[in-house]
């Protein structure tokens, strides 16, 4: 059976391990955010991100206005990469809003 001194050390060690685990998990996320800020807007990743953000915004606006789903992106007006990002962002937010709306109505 552990004494109070050993129990205190075990709790302190567990706290340190948990803090290190959090640091290890969050470090790549922070680096990724910094990379995105430095990303060239005209690069493949930059155009995908622009489309993704625009798609999310348009889905929110379409849903809030009560309009029907319209996640189309005009490929001749934008790059394929932009349209893939747009569709991904639009579909993600649209699905979240539909599920959330359904959940609220079912209560």
C-alpha positions as a Python dict, from the first residue, in 0.01 Angstrom:
ca = {
    (1, 'X'): (0, 0, 0),
    (2, 'X'): (132, 339, -97),
    (3, 'X'): (197, 595, 172),
    (4, 'X'): (81, 955, 137),
    (5, 'X'): (427, 1060, 19),
    (6, 'X'): (424, 801, -262),
    (7, 'X'): (65, 886, -354),
    (8, 'X'): (158, 1254, -386),
    (9, 'X'): (453, 1165, -610),
    (10, 'X'): (234, 941, -825),
    (11, 'X'): (-24, 1218, -871),
    (12, 'X'): (248, 1471, -956),
    (13, 'X'): (405, 1231, -1208),
    (14, 'X'): (66, 1165, -1368),
    (15, 'X'): (8, 1541, -1401),
    (16, 'X'): (346, 1589, -1569),
    (17, 'X'): (281, 1304, -1813),
    (18, 'X'): (-60, 1447, -1901),
    (19, 'X'): (86, 1796, -1953),
    (20, 'X'): (360, 1657, -2180),
    (21, 'X'): (105, 1457, -2377),
    (22, 'X'): (-102, 1772, -2431),
    (23, 'X'): (206, 1963, -2541),
    (24, 'X'): (305, 1692, -2787),
    (25, 'X'): (-46, 1681, -2936),
    (26, 'X'): (-85, 2059, -2964),
    (27, 'X'): (258, 2136, -3108),
    (28, 'X'): (181, 2006, -3463),
    (29, 'X'): (-149, 2197, -3462),
    (30, 'X'): (29, 2522, -3376),
    (31, 'X'): (292, 2462, -3643),
    (32, 'X'): (20, 2385, -3898),
    (33, 'X'): (-160, 2712, -3820),
    (34, 'X'): (164, 2906, -3864),
    (35, 'X'): (226, 2733, -4196),
    (36, 'X'): (-122, 2821, -4316),
    (37, 'X'): (-69, 3188, -4233),
    (38, 'X'): (250, 3187, -4438),
    (39, 'X'): (91, 2993, -4724),
    (40, 'X'): (90, 3161, -5063),
    (41, 'X'): (-273, 3240, -5151),
    (42, 'X'): (-213, 3127, -5511),
    (43, 'X'): (-60, 2792, -5421),
    (44, 'X'): (-258, 2470, -5441),
    (45, 'X'): (-311, 2465, -5066),
    (46, 'X'): (-391, 2836, -5065),
    (47, 'X'): (-662, 2806, -5330),
    (48, 'X'): (-807, 2498, -5158),
    (49, 'X'): (-824, 2691, -4829),
    (50, 'X'): (-992, 2988, -4999),
    (51, 'X'): (-1253, 2761, -5155),
    (52, 'X'): (-1304, 2574, -4828),
    (53, 'X'): (-1368, 2892, -4631),
    (54, 'X'): (-1599, 3035, -4899),
    (55, 'X'): (-1791, 2706, -4915),
    (56, 'X'): (-1842, 2706, -4537),
    (57, 'X'): (-1964, 3065, -4546),
    (58, 'X'): (-2201, 3007, -4836),
    (59, 'X'): (-2348, 2696, -4674),
    (60, 'X'): (-2418, 2890, -4356),
    (61, 'X'): (-2579, 3176, -4551),
    (62, 'X'): (-2785, 2940, -4769),
    (63, 'X'): (-2910, 2745, -4468),
    (64, 'X'): (-2990, 3059, -4267),
    (65, 'X'): (-3190, 3204, -4556),
    (66, 'X'): (-3400, 2887, -4577),
    (67, 'X'): (-3284, 2814, -4931),
    (68, 'X'): (-3220, 2466, -5068),
    (69, 'X'): (-2880, 2301, -5085),
    (70, 'X'): (-2662, 2449, -5358),
    (71, 'X'): (-2304, 2335, -5314),
    (72, 'X'): (-2205, 2374, -5678),
    (73, 'X'): (-1881, 2541, -5774),
    (74, 'X'): (-1834, 2659, -6130),
    (75, 'X'): (-1512, 2490, -6243),
    (76, 'X'): (-1456, 2719, -6540),
    (77, 'X'): (-1466, 3024, -6310),
    (78, 'X'): (-1234, 2873, -6045),
    (79, 'X'): (-958, 2617, -6030),
    (80, 'X'): (-1037, 2253, -5964),
    (81, 'X'): (-850, 2280, -5635),
    (82, 'X'): (-1064, 2576, -5528),
    (83, 'X'): (-1381, 2385, -5619),
    (84, 'X'): (-1275, 2076, -5424),
    (85, 'X'): (-1213, 2296, -5120),
    (86, 'X'): (-1542, 2478, -5175),
    (87, 'X'): (-1744, 2157, -5200),
    (88, 'X'): (-1574, 2008, -4895),
    (89, 'X'): (-1638, 2317, -4684),
    (90, 'X'): (-1995, 2357, -4807),
    (91, 'X'): (-2087, 1992, -4752),
    (92, 'X'): (-1930, 1984, -4406),
    (93, 'X'): (-2120, 2286, -4277),
    (94, 'X'): (-2444, 2191, -4455),
    (95, 'X'): (-2439, 1845, -4295),
    (96, 'X'): (-2363, 1989, -3951),
    (97, 'X'): (-2647, 2239, -3979),
    (98, 'X'): (-2895, 1980, -4104),
    (99, 'X'): (-2811, 1737, -3824),
    (100, 'X'): (-2819, 2014, -3564),
    (101, 'X'): (-3154, 2137, -3696),
    (102, 'X'): (-3296, 1784, -3699),
    (103, 'X'): (-3170, 1724, -3345),
    (104, 'X'): (-3332, 2044, -3215),
    (105, 'X'): (-3665, 1956, -3378),
    (106, 'X'): (-3663, 1602, -3239),
    (107, 'X'): (-3641, 1716, -2878),
}
